[in-house]
Amino acid sequence: MMAHSLVSARILAVEDDPLLASHLQADLMRRGYEVTLSHDGSEGLSLAEREDFDLVLMDIMLPGTNGLEALQRLRQRRRVPVLLMSALGDEQNRIAGFSQGADDYLPKPFSLGELSVRIEAILRRVAYERHEQQAPGSDEGLSFDEGRSDVSHAGQWAGLTPSEYRVLELLWRNREEVLSKPFLYQQALRRAYAQHDRSLDMHVSHVRRKLQAIGYADARVDTAWGKGYVMVQVSP
């Protein structure tokens, strides 16, 4: 399961508030990550350029070099994922962060639980992308097109909606791993899970029907009763 490869990830946290930095480090290390702390933008940038981290958490308001400047300079050298953190939750800073290559933006104050979910989502995506780059292409499999939010098989497009595409993509990159309904609601449908909300079940039903319609049968979406959904390989 891909989740095991995420646990040993190396994270650089660049945060000048010593109390928050300490809480971040303790919580992430408790979750199994290897964490390096920096309290200065210039030092953090130097570390991120010099060493191999799987993810950089970076505050925007930093001494030395601010987070947006550090991100801009880092992107000239490295593609390491960056999650920006800032008490400046306004739209201008979010736009600036994403335009300079941030992978996510978390306004302060935030819970350590939410931070953990965001980190996990980024690391899963990166692991999936690396896996896809290494895996040989196959005319038998599914081809994902992020731009049109759809998948094709044997030259046929499934005609997925953007929500259906996000559900399928999450299940696909975590094949053989049960993903909970709350996780899928937050990451794919981008809203909180409510017990009587059936929209996820509807999306999964549509995904199954559309994959069947284009003749894709190498993997299927199974229901893990009381837990969520899982994409499993089908034995030939």
C-alpha positions as CSV (number, residue, x, y, z in Angstrom):
1,M,0.0,0.0,0.0
2,M,1.3,3.4,-0.9
3,A,0.6,4.8,2.5
4,H,3.5,3.0,4.1
5,S,6.0,4.9,1.8
6,L,4.6,8.2,3.0
7,V,5.3,7.6,6.7
8,S,9.1,8.0,6.4
9,A,8.8,11.2,4.3
10,R,11.3,14.0,5.1
11,I,9.6,17.3,5.8
12,L,11.2,20.7,6.2
13,A,9.2,23.1,8.3
14,V,10.1,26.8,8.0
15,E,8.3,28.7,10.8
16,D,9.6,31.6,12.9
17,D,7.1,31.2,15.7
18,P,9.0,28.9,18.1
19,L,5.9,27.5,19.9
20,L,4.1,26.6,16.6
21,A,7.3,25.2,15.2
22,S,7.7,23.0,18.2
23,H,4.1,21.8,18.0
24,L,4.4,21.1,14.3
25,Q,7.6,19.1,14.8
26,A,6.2,17.1,17.7
27,D,3.0,16.2,16.0
28,L,4.5,15.3,12.6
29,M,7.2,13.2,14.2
30,R,4.5,11.4,16.2
31,R,2.9,10.6,12.9
32,G,6.1,9.0,11.7
33,Y,7.6,11.8,9.6
34,E,11.2,13.0,9.8
35,V,11.1,16.7,10.5
36,T,13.8,19.4,10.1
37,L,13.0,22.8,11.5
38,S,14.2,26.2,10.4
39,H,13.1,29.6,11.8
40,D,14.5,31.8,9.0
41,G,13.5,32.2,5.4
42,S,17.0,32.4,4.0
43,E,18.2,29.4,6.0
44,G,15.1,27.5,5.0
45,L,15.6,28.3,1.4
46,S,19.2,27.1,1.6
47,L,18.2,23.9,3.3
48,A,15.5,23.2,0.7
49,E,17.9,23.8,-2.2
50,R,20.7,21.7,-0.7
51,E,18.9,18.7,0.8
52,D,16.3,16.3,-0.5
53,F,13.0,16.8,1.2
54,D,9.7,15.3,0.3
55,L,7.7,18.3,1.4
56,V,8.4,21.9,2.6
57,L,6.0,23.7,5.0
58,M,6.7,27.4,4.7
59,D,5.3,30.4,6.6
60,I,4.9,33.5,4.4
61,M,5.9,36.1,7.1
62,L,9.5,35.1,7.8
63,P,12.7,36.9,8.8
64,G,15.5,36.9,6.2
65,T,13.6,36.0,3.1
66,N,9.8,35.9,3.2
67,G,8.0,32.7,2.1
68,L,6.8,34.0,-1.3
69,E,10.3,35.1,-2.2
70,A,11.8,31.9,-1.0
71,L,9.3,29.9,-3.0
72,Q,10.0,31.8,-6.1
73,R,13.7,31.2,-5.8
74,L,13.3,27.6,-4.9
75,R,11.1,26.9,-7.9
76,Q,14.1,27.9,-10.1
77,R,16.0,25.0,-8.7
78,R,13.7,22.3,-7.4
79,R,10.2,20.9,-7.8
80,V,9.8,19.8,-4.1
81,P,6.2,20.2,-3.0
82,V,5.6,23.4,-0.9
83,L,2.6,24.0,1.4
84,L,2.4,27.7,2.4
85,M,1.1,28.7,5.8
86,S,0.0,32.2,6.7
87,A,-2.1,34.3,9.0
88,L,-2.6,36.5,5.9
89,G,-5.6,34.6,4.6
90,D,-6.6,37.1,2.0
91,E,-7.1,36.2,-1.7
92,Q,-4.1,38.2,-2.9
93,N,-1.6,36.1,-0.9
94,R,-3.3,32.8,-2.0
95,I,-3.1,33.8,-5.6
96,A,0.5,34.9,-5.3
97,G,1.4,31.7,-3.6
98,F,-0.2,29.4,-6.2
99,S,1.1,31.5,-9.1
100,Q,4.7,31.0,-7.8
101,G,4.2,27.3,-7.6
102,A,2.8,26.5,-4.2
103,D,1.1,23.1,-4.0
104,D,-1.3,24.1,-1.2
105,Y,-2.1,27.1,1.1
106,L,-3.3,26.8,4.7
107,P,-4.5,29.9,6.5
108,K,-3.7,30.3,10.2
109,P,-5.0,29.3,12.6
110,F,-5.3,25.7,11.5
111,S,-5.6,22.4,13.4
112,L,-2.7,20.0,13.3
113,G,-5.3,17.4,12.1
114,E,-6.1,19.4,9.0
115,L,-2.4,20.0,8.3
116,S,-1.8,16.3,8.5
117,V,-4.6,15.6,5.9
118,R,-3.2,18.2,3.6
119,I,0.3,16.8,3.9
120,E,-0.9,13.3,3.3
121,A,-2.8,14.4,0.2
122,I,0.2,16.1,-1.3
123,L,2.5,13.2,-0.6
124,R,0.0,10.7,-2.1
125,R,-0.2,12.8,-5.3
126,V,3.6,13.0,-5.6
127,A,4.0,9.2,-5.0
128,Y,1.3,8.6,-7.6
129,E,3.0,10.8,-10.1
130,R,6.3,9.1,-9.6
131,H,4.7,5.7,-9.9
132,E,3.0,6.8,-13.2
133,Q,6.3,8.1,-14.6
134,Q,8.1,4.8,-13.8
135,A,5.3,2.6,-15.0
136,P,5.3,1.6,-18.6
137,G,2.4,2.8,-20.7
138,S,-0.2,0.3,-21.7
139,D,-3.0,0.5,-24.3
140,E,-4.9,-1.9,-22.0
141,G,-5.0,0.6,-19.1
142,L,-6.6,3.9,-18.2
143,S,-5.2,7.2,-19.4
144,F,-5.9,10.1,-17.2
145,D,-6.2,13.6,-18.7
146,E,-6.1,16.2,-15.9
147,G,-7.0,19.1,-18.3
148,R,-10.3,17.6,-19.4
149,S,-11.0,15.8,-16.1
150,D,-11.6,12.5,-17.9
151,V,-10.1,9.1,-18.5
152,S,-9.8,7.1,-21.7
153,H,-9.5,3.4,-22.5
154,A,-8.7,1.9,-25.9
155,G,-9.3,5.3,-27.5
156,Q,-12.7,5.9,-25.8
157,W,-13.4,8.7,-23.3
158,A,-15.5,7.8,-20.3
159,G,-17.2,11.2,-20.1
160,L,-16.6,11.8,-16.4
161,T,-17.7,14.9,-14.5
162,P,-14.9,16.8,-12.6
163,S,-16.2,15.3,-9.3
164,E,-16.3,11.8,-10.7
165,Y,-12.8,12.3,-12.1
166,R,-11.4,13.4,-8.7
167,V,-13.0,10.4,-7.0
168,L,-11.6,7.9,-9.5
169,E,-8.2,9.6,-9.5
170,L,-7.9,9.3,-5.7
171,L,-9.0,5.7,-5.7
172,W,-6.6,4.9,-8.6
173,R,-3.5,6.4,-7.0
174,N,-4.3,4.5,-3.8
175,R,-5.2,1.1,-5.4
176,E,-5.7,-1.7,-2.9
177,E,-6.1,0.8,-0.1
178,V,-9.5,1.5,1.5
179,L,-10.2,5.2,1.4
180,S,-12.7,6.4,4.0
181,K,-15.8,8.4,3.0
182,P,-14.8,11.5,5.1
183,F,-11.4,11.5,3.3
184,L,-13.0,11.2,-0.2
185,Y,-15.6,13.9,0.6
186,Q,-12.8,16.3,1.7
187,Q,-10.3,15.5,-1.0
188,A,-12.5,14.7,-4.0
189,L,-15.8,16.5,-3.3
190,R,-14.1,19.3,-1.3
191,R,-16.7,19.5,1.4
192,A,-17.3,17.9,4.8
193,Y,-18.8,14.4,5.1
194,A,-22.4,14.2,6.3
195,Q,-23.8,10.8,7.3
196,H,-27.0,11.1,5.2
197,D,-25.3,12.6,2.1
198,R,-25.4,10.1,-0.7
199,S,-23.6,12.1,-3.3
200,L,-20.4,10.1,-3.0
201,D,-22.2,6.8,-3.5
202,M,-23.9,8.3,-6.6
203,H,-20.5,9.5,-8.0
204,V,-19.0,6.0,-7.5
205,S,-22.0,4.4,-9.1
206,H,-21.6,6.6,-12.2
207,V,-17.8,5.9,-12.3
208,R,-18.5,2.2,-12.3
209,R,-21.1,2.5,-15.1
210,K,-18.9,4.7,-17.2
211,L,-15.8,2.5,-16.9
212,Q,-17.9,-0.5,-17.8
213,A,-19.3,1.4,-20.9
214,I,-15.8,1.9,-22.3
215,G,-14.8,-1.7,-21.6
216,Y,-12.3,-1.2,-18.8
217,A,-12.2,-4.2,-16.6
218,D,-8.6,-4.4,-15.3
219,A,-9.6,-2.9,-12.0
220,R,-12.9,-2.1,-10.2
221,V,-14.2,0.0,-7.4
222,D,-15.4,-2.1,-4.5
223,T,-17.4,-1.0,-1.5
224,A,-15.7,-1.6,1.9
225,W,-18.8,-1.8,4.0
226,G,-18.8,0.6,6.9
227,K,-15.5,2.1,5.8
228,G,-15.4,3.5,2.3
229,Y,-14.3,2.5,-1.1
230,V,-11.3,0.7,-2.6
231,M,-10.0,0.2,-6.1
232,V,-8.8,-3.4,-6.6
233,Q,-7.0,-5.1,-9.5
234,V,-9.0,-7.8,-11.2
235,S,-7.1,-11.0,-11.8
236,P,-6.9,-12.0,-15.4
